[in-house]
Amino acid sequence: MASGLVCLYLFRNSVGGAEALLERADKLAWNNDWVEADPLYEKAESLLTTQHLPSKALYAHVSRFILRAESEPISSLLVELQRDETRPDANGPDTHLRILLIEGMLETNYDAGMARKTWEQVETIALRRGRYRLAARAVGEQGIAAFLQGDVASAGRLVRIAWITARCLHDQPAHVRYASVYGAGLVELQQYESAMRVLDEAINTATSSRSVAYPSIAMDSKIDALRGLHRYSDALELADEAIARLPSSTLDAHVFQILTSKGKVYGDINQWNQASHVYERALAYARHLEYWRGIAETGGLLAVSLEHEEKLPDALKAVDEAIHANEEQPDELYYAPRNLAIKAEILDRMGRSHEAHSLYERSLTLIDSLVATAPTPEVERDLITQLGVVYTSYYRSLAGEGDLAGAFEVVERERGRVEAHALEDHALVLPHPISPVEQKISDLNVKLIESDEPAITLQLEEALRTANLSSDNTTLAMRAARRPFSVASVQNHLESGELVLEYVLAEPTSSVLAITRGSVHKYDLPSKQEIELDARHYEATMRRRSADRVLASRLFSELLAPVPEYRSNPALIVIPDGQLHLLPFSALMANNAYVLTTHTVSASPSATVLSLLRDREQVTSSDPLSYVGVAAWSAMDEQEEAEVRSVSLRAPTPDFEPLPESKQEVEEIAGDFPEPNTLLIGPDATETRFKQLPLMKYRVLHLALHGYADLEFPDRSALVFSPESDGPDDGRLEIREIRNLRLRARLVALSSCNTGVGPIGASDIANVSNAFIEAGAETVVSTLWELQDRTAEHLMTDFYQKLAQHHEKGAALREAQLDFVRADLSPYYWAGFEVVGDPSGTL
C-alpha cells in the first residue's frame, strides 16, 4: 500500500512537471519566441507520452512545427499536421485549437486562401471559449492572409482591429506583430515616413520587453522603407544588423527574406553583381524550404539582375525556375504575370521577338483574369498598379519595333480600366465567395503559365467572357478594359486642334505618345526618376505659394518641348503616369510664359475613357439643364477667419473651418442657370439630403465643401457635408459611396480641397474626381491641393460666367485662371484647378 502511494505521488509530480513545462513553453510561444519554447515542448512531449497522456503529448508535438518550418519544407509539415488532425488524440479541445493555430501559422507562409479559412475557425472557437486575446490575433492573421490574396481593403481593416485590440488588452507580442504588419502595409502603399514611425514602434516595443521575440517583420519592412526613402547605406547596414541579431542560425525563412530585401537595395543603386550574389544566397534558403512564393519572387528578381549584367542565358534559367514555382501554388499567381514578362524581355533581347510577344500576351491575359475576379474596384486598381511593369515592358518592345498602334493599345489596357468599366455599368462589385466560373478561371490560369498552347488562351478568354456575362456588371465593361479603343477610333473622337499626350515613365528613358486627328508619334523623354523628382519639387513649391520659373521651364523642356505637335495644337489632353497625376501642366513655362497662356489643358484617366465619355455626351447633349449647389460650412463667427477648404479626419475632433464664401459662390452660380435648380446650404447641406435628390436629373453639380484625401486607404477619401444628429449617414461622402451614385451630369465641380489627390500608380489614381467619372459625370473640375476660400469663390463664379457665355468647359476654366495669371498671382492660386474627363462641349 505504501509503495502504491509513493508511485501515485511520483506520477502526480511528474505530470505536474510536464504541465509546468507546457505552461512555460506556451508563454514563450505566445511571445513569439519559438526558439526558446521548442526544447521545452520536446521535453514535455516525452514526459506526457511516457505518462500516457496522448492528447497533451500531441499538443506539445504540433507546437514544435513552427521552428521546424524554419528548416523543413512547409508542404510536408502541413501534410503531417493534417494527418495528426485525424488522430483520436486530437479531439481534446485545447489540442484541436492548437492544431488549427499551428496550421494557420504555417499556411500563412504557404497558401493565403487556406490560411484565411483556418484563422476564421480559430477566431470562432476562441470567442466561444472566451479567449479574447487569441481571437484578436486570429483577426489580425486573417488580415495578413487577405493582404497576400490582394484584398487590401479587408487587410487594412482587420490588421488595424488586431493592432488596436492588442494595445487595449496589453498583449505586447501581438502589438509588435500587428504594428509590424501594419507598417509593412504602409511600405506597400509607399507611405515610407509613416511606416518608419510604426515599424520603429514595433522594434522598440520588442527591444524593451524581454518576453517579446525578435521583430523580424518590422526589421525587414524597415529595410524596404529605407529603400523608399533612398537611404540605401542605412538599409544595407540594417540588413546586416538584422541577420546578425537573429536569435538562431537555423531561422532560414527569416534569413531568406532579409537577403531578398538586401538584394533589392543593391538593385536600387545599380550594383547588379552584388544583387545577383545576394539573391542567389536567398534562393538557396527558399529552395531548401520549398518556399514556392519566395522562389517565384526572388527568382524573378535574380533574372532581372542577371539581365542587367548581360548574362542572358543565366537570367533565362533563373526566371524559368521562378515560373515553375508559380505552378506549385495555383492559388497564388501574383508573381506569374511579372515573371512571364521578365522572360519575354530576356527573349526579346536575345532576338526571339516572336516568342517574347507570345509571352507578353499570356502575361496580359493572366492579369485580365486576375482583375476580372477582383472583389472590389480598389483591389482591381491595386493589382493593375502593382503589375504595371508588365504593360510598360510590352509597350517598350512594340514601340521599339515601330508598332505604335499596338503599343498604344497595350498601355491603354492598363490605364483607366476601373473608370472604363464603370462607364459601361454602375453595378456595385462586392467581395463574394468564389464561383464555379471563377474556379475554372483559376485552373486555366495555371495551365496558361505552363503552356503557350493557343487553345488554352482561347479557353481562358471564353471563361472570362462567361464570367462577365453571368455577373451583374456586364456588356461592354470587359471590352473596354481588355480591348481598349484603337488609335484610329480615338482619333475619330478628337477634334481639330486637340492633342492627346499619353505619358509612359520608365528607366532609363521615358516616352510620350502624341496623338492628333491625323497622326501618332512617339518621343523619348528623360528617365522616370529625373522627371518625377522635378515634378515633386515643383508641386511642393506651388503648395508653399511660391513660384519657381527655372523648375517650371525645366519640366516644360522634359515633358512638352520634345513634342513638335504641341506648337500647332492649342488643346492638350494629358494621360498622366506616376507623379504626373499631381502635376498641373498649365503651370509649366515656355519662353517665360505659362503654358496656360497659349493652351487649354485637361486630363483623362485614359484615351479610352475620353472616347467613352464623348460617346455618352451624344446621348445627353439635348437634355435640359438643371443645377444643384451645395455649401455646407457657410456659417462663421464674427471673430473667425476662413482659411482653406480642407480638414484632417484623423484628428480626435475634426476642426471644420467655416467657408463663408461658399454660400455666395453657389448662389451666384445658380443665377447663371435657368430654373429649376436646388440649393443645399448650411444645416440643410447634409449627406442624406444630397443623396435623396434625384441626382440623375441634374446636369450640373457644384459642391463647395471640405475635402479630405486619405493616401493610405483611398476609399476613405471624402467630401464632408453638414453634420446631422439623427440621420442615417455620417456626413462623409466617401469614394466608395460616390462610385455608387447614379449620375448623368454634364459637369461636376468640386470646389473642395485635394479632390484630385490620391495614391499614385502607373495605371491610375484613386481619387474623388475619378470616382465621379465612374459614377457617370462627363466632366469634373477638381483640385490638387488646399483651396483658399475667397480665391476659390472668385475663380468658380468666373468659370461659370464663362460657361454662360457659351465657352467650352475646358476653355471656360482656362479663361477664369488667366485672370489670376494677369494679376501676377503665383500658381498656387489657380493651377490647382483642373478639368478631368471631357473638356469639350458647352452648357
Disulfide bonds with the S-S distance in Angstrom:
none
